[in-house]
């Protein structure tokens, strides 16, 4: 009964999201057919913006599908009450950045064995525009649950609100989500379930995400002023990190 009402809620939410991703932002997907219709699936994506949280599931399943899809997101997103309620109704699971306790991990694993789970291996949004390192915890989940792993790339969501607020929205920006082909993990499943193996699995996932980003780099576009503003911010952040590294 709970699943029925949550699916019904998702059905109505899709109409609201249509306005955002089809009207205010011109969004499209590449490769949604790569996502299996049943069984455990991990959609592992890069993370550029808070807009990713809704964009990825929007194209991953049909609004008429009863397929369960969940997402792990930072707990800060749940602090604003209306947003928190909506996220929970959409089966978004709050987790602490970089640290997931055993109870949360067990819950994520249970979902991953039968349903679709969206994860951001980097653990946070990029501050430099570059793809960061993935958490070995993602590799551990894959090794333990053996899901179908779909590498995914979101493109241009970092241009949606270049000023970092609702007052700087860049309407009609083209957004893309690219779902890659399933990754063959069999050779890793034959290895010992230790930290080294988990890091290797995560590295493999991140490499596949990087390939998708490179393959579809021609889609990375925005109006000149916004493109320059966002990338100038990335360059400043990189400079800060380099200076911080030199001082250590």
Order of alpha helices (4+ residues) and beta strands (2+ residues): alpha-beta-beta-alpha-beta-alpha-beta-alpha-beta-alpha-beta-beta-alpha-alpha-alpha
